[in-house]
Amino acid sequence: MVSAITHPSAAEGKSVSASYERLEFLGDSILGTLVALYVYKRFPGMNEGELSNIRTTLISGEMLSHVAEELGVGPYLLLGHSERGTQARGMHKALEDVYEALVAALYLDGGMEVASAFVERTLLCYVTPDLAKRPLSPKSRLQEVTQRDYHCGPTYKLVGEEGPAHTPTFTTVVFVESRRVGRGKGSTKKESESAAALDALRRLGYAKEASMGMGGVSMLPREDGDVS
């Protein structure tokens, strides 16, 4: 399907099926299932947390964009005028989305067996037991330390969205005990939440937890009164 490699910027004014967005939605779910099933069968001695770490690493944007780049997808991506010459971050996100769209397209054309063979050949070859030791994400770390020290979990609130529809920037704030403790932004809601969690870890004094870092997201400049 041509739509699997068509960026939303090249499909403006056309049908919602003209770009890879709908296929990406389907491919995300299929990919998660295939990866979960694979690691569940391959590592019978691993617990839920270890299996989750492997799955999270494999379906991360960084990994999927890397795989798509290795497959040589980039030159074939159909971009609109507004996205030509896009910076690396924008291209990485597009490659991640296209990989998921390709998984969905293969599923729709050839069934789960075909989609599974593609994922196994291109992505699952990166699976190693060491991925089970992957550090917790900022959101998971913040959840862990706030439950331990504050006896409550953090809550997230989306407070801003700007930029064109196909390349938006989201802003999220995170609260602990009704107190705003972090702010962050990203090209997806999930990324903005991760950035806010990382910001909160630093502001609350969990330097070790925050030092793990978070690729692909950025924090907003600190404002007076962010943490009272």
C-alpha positions as CSV (number, residue, x, y, z in Angstrom):
1,M,0.0,0.0,0.0
2,V,1.3,3.4,-1.0
3,S,-0.4,4.9,2.0
4,A,2.0,3.0,4.3
5,I,4.9,5.3,3.2
6,T,2.9,8.5,2.7
7,H,3.5,11.2,5.4
8,P,0.4,13.1,6.5
9,S,1.9,16.3,5.0
10,A,1.6,14.7,1.6
11,A,-2.0,13.7,2.1
12,E,-3.5,17.0,3.1
13,G,-7.0,17.5,1.7
14,K,-7.3,13.8,0.9
15,S,-9.0,10.8,2.5
16,V,-8.0,9.9,6.0
17,S,-6.7,6.6,4.5
18,A,-4.3,8.4,2.2
19,S,-1.5,8.6,4.7
20,Y,0.0,6.1,7.1
21,E,-1.8,7.3,10.2
22,R,-4.6,4.7,10.2
23,L,-2.2,1.9,9.4
24,E,0.1,3.1,12.1
25,F,-2.7,2.8,14.6
26,L,-3.4,-0.8,13.6
27,G,0.3,-1.7,13.3
28,D,1.1,-0.5,16.8
29,S,-1.4,-3.0,18.3
30,I,-0.3,-5.9,16.0
31,L,3.4,-5.2,16.8
32,G,2.8,-5.1,20.5
33,T,1.0,-8.5,20.4
34,L,3.6,-10.1,18.2
35,V,6.5,-9.0,20.4
36,A,4.8,-9.9,23.6
37,L,4.0,-13.4,22.3
38,Y,7.5,-13.9,21.0
39,V,9.3,-13.0,24.3
40,Y,6.8,-14.9,26.4
41,K,7.6,-18.1,24.5
42,R,11.4,-17.5,24.2
43,F,12.0,-16.6,27.9
44,P,9.9,-19.0,30.0
45,G,11.9,-18.2,33.1
46,M,11.5,-14.4,33.0
47,N,9.0,-12.5,35.2
48,E,6.5,-10.0,34.0
49,G,8.7,-7.0,34.6
50,E,11.6,-8.5,32.7
51,L,9.4,-9.4,29.8
52,S,7.9,-5.9,29.8
53,N,11.4,-4.3,29.7
54,I,12.2,-6.3,26.5
55,R,8.9,-5.4,24.9
56,T,9.3,-1.7,25.8
57,T,12.8,-1.6,24.3
58,L,11.8,-3.3,21.1
59,I,8.7,-1.2,20.3
60,S,10.3,2.1,21.4
61,G,10.5,4.9,18.8
62,E,14.3,4.8,18.9
63,M,14.4,1.1,18.0
64,L,11.6,1.2,15.3
65,S,13.2,4.2,13.6
66,H,16.5,2.5,13.6
67,V,15.1,-0.6,12.0
68,A,13.2,1.4,9.4
69,E,16.4,3.2,8.6
70,E,18.3,0.0,8.3
71,L,15.7,-1.2,5.8
72,G,16.3,1.8,3.7
73,V,12.8,3.2,4.0
74,G,13.8,6.8,4.3
75,P,14.3,7.6,0.6
76,Y,10.9,6.1,-0.3
77,L,8.9,8.1,2.2
78,L,6.5,10.5,0.5
79,L,6.6,13.9,2.1
80,G,4.7,17.1,1.5
81,H,6.4,20.4,0.8
82,S,6.2,21.4,4.5
83,E,8.2,18.4,5.6
84,R,10.9,18.2,3.0
85,G,14.3,18.9,4.6
86,T,12.9,18.0,8.0
87,Q,15.2,17.8,10.9
88,A,16.5,14.5,12.2
89,R,13.9,14.3,15.0
90,G,11.0,14.7,12.6
91,M,12.4,12.0,10.3
92,H,13.0,9.6,13.1
93,K,9.4,9.9,14.2
94,A,8.2,9.4,10.6
95,L,10.4,6.3,10.2
96,E,8.9,4.9,13.5
97,D,5.4,5.5,12.2
98,V,6.1,4.0,8.8
99,Y,7.5,0.8,10.3
100,E,4.2,0.3,12.2
101,A,2.3,1.1,9.1
102,L,4.2,-1.5,7.1
103,V,3.4,-4.1,9.7
104,A,-0.3,-3.3,9.4
105,A,-0.2,-3.3,5.6
106,L,1.4,-6.7,5.5
107,Y,-1.2,-8.0,7.9
108,L,-4.1,-6.7,5.8
109,D,-2.6,-8.0,2.6
110,G,-1.2,-11.3,3.7
111,G,-2.5,-12.1,7.2
112,M,-0.8,-12.5,10.6
113,E,1.7,-15.0,9.3
114,V,3.2,-12.6,6.8
115,A,3.3,-9.7,9.3
116,S,4.9,-12.0,11.9
117,A,7.6,-13.1,9.5
118,F,8.5,-9.5,8.7
119,V,8.7,-8.5,12.4
120,E,10.7,-11.6,13.2
121,R,13.2,-10.9,10.3
122,T,13.6,-7.2,10.9
123,L,13.0,-6.5,14.6
124,L,13.1,-9.7,16.7
125,C,16.6,-10.4,15.6
126,Y,17.6,-7.7,18.1
127,V,16.2,-9.6,21.1
128,T,18.7,-10.5,23.8
129,P,18.3,-11.4,27.5
130,D,20.2,-8.3,28.4
131,L,17.2,-6.2,27.3
132,A,15.3,-7.5,30.4
133,K,17.6,-5.3,32.5
134,R,16.6,-2.1,30.8
135,P,16.2,0.8,33.3
136,L,12.7,1.9,34.2
137,S,11.2,4.7,32.2
138,P,10.9,8.1,33.9
139,K,7.2,7.6,34.3
140,S,7.7,4.2,36.0
141,R,10.4,5.6,38.2
142,L,8.3,8.5,39.3
143,Q,5.4,6.2,40.0
144,E,7.7,4.0,42.1
145,V,9.3,6.7,44.2
146,T,6.0,8.7,44.8
147,Q,4.2,5.6,45.9
148,R,7.1,4.8,48.3
149,D,7.6,8.3,49.7
150,Y,4.3,10.1,49.3
151,H,1.9,7.1,49.3
152,C,0.2,8.3,46.2
153,G,0.9,8.2,42.4
154,P,1.5,11.1,40.1
155,T,-1.2,12.5,37.8
156,Y,-0.7,14.0,34.4
157,K,-2.5,16.8,32.6
158,L,-2.1,17.9,29.0
159,V,-2.0,21.7,29.0
160,G,-0.9,22.6,25.5
161,E,-0.8,21.5,21.9
162,E,0.8,23.6,19.2
163,G,2.1,23.3,15.6
164,P,0.6,21.7,12.5
165,A,-1.7,18.7,12.9
166,H,0.8,16.3,11.4
167,T,3.8,17.5,13.6
168,P,2.3,18.8,16.9
169,T,4.2,19.6,20.1
170,F,2.4,18.6,23.3
171,T,3.0,20.1,26.7
172,T,2.2,18.1,29.9
173,V,2.4,18.9,33.6
174,V,2.5,16.3,36.4
175,F,1.1,16.6,39.9
176,V,1.9,14.8,43.2
177,E,-0.4,15.5,46.1
178,S,-2.2,18.1,44.0
179,R,1.1,20.0,43.6
180,R,2.6,20.7,40.2
181,V,6.1,19.1,40.2
182,G,7.1,18.9,36.6
183,R,6.5,20.1,33.1
184,G,7.6,18.6,29.7
185,K,7.0,18.6,26.0
186,G,7.3,16.1,23.2
187,S,6.1,15.3,19.7
188,T,3.6,12.8,21.2
189,K,1.5,12.9,24.4
190,K,3.5,10.0,25.7
191,E,6.8,11.8,25.1
192,S,5.5,14.9,26.9
193,E,4.5,12.8,29.9
194,S,7.9,11.2,30.0
195,A,9.6,14.6,29.9
196,A,7.4,15.9,32.6
197,A,8.2,12.8,34.8
198,L,11.9,13.3,34.2
199,D,11.6,17.0,35.2
200,A,9.6,16.0,38.3
201,L,12.3,13.5,39.4
202,R,14.9,16.2,39.3
203,R,12.8,18.8,41.0
204,L,11.8,16.4,43.8
205,G,15.5,15.5,44.5
206,Y,15.7,12.1,42.9
207,A,18.9,12.9,41.1
208,K,20.0,9.3,40.7
209,E,16.6,8.3,39.1
210,A,16.6,11.3,36.8
211,S,20.2,10.7,35.7
212,M,19.1,7.7,33.7
213,G,18.0,10.3,31.1
214,M,15.3,10.1,28.4
215,G,16.1,10.3,24.7
216,G,13.7,12.0,22.3
217,V,12.1,14.3,24.8
218,S,12.9,17.7,26.3
219,M,11.9,19.7,29.4
220,L,10.5,23.2,29.4
221,P,12.5,25.9,31.2
222,R,11.7,26.1,34.9
223,E,9.2,28.7,35.9
224,D,9.1,30.3,39.4
225,G,6.5,28.5,41.5
226,D,6.6,25.2,39.6
227,V,7.4,23.5,42.8
228,S,6.1,25.2,45.9
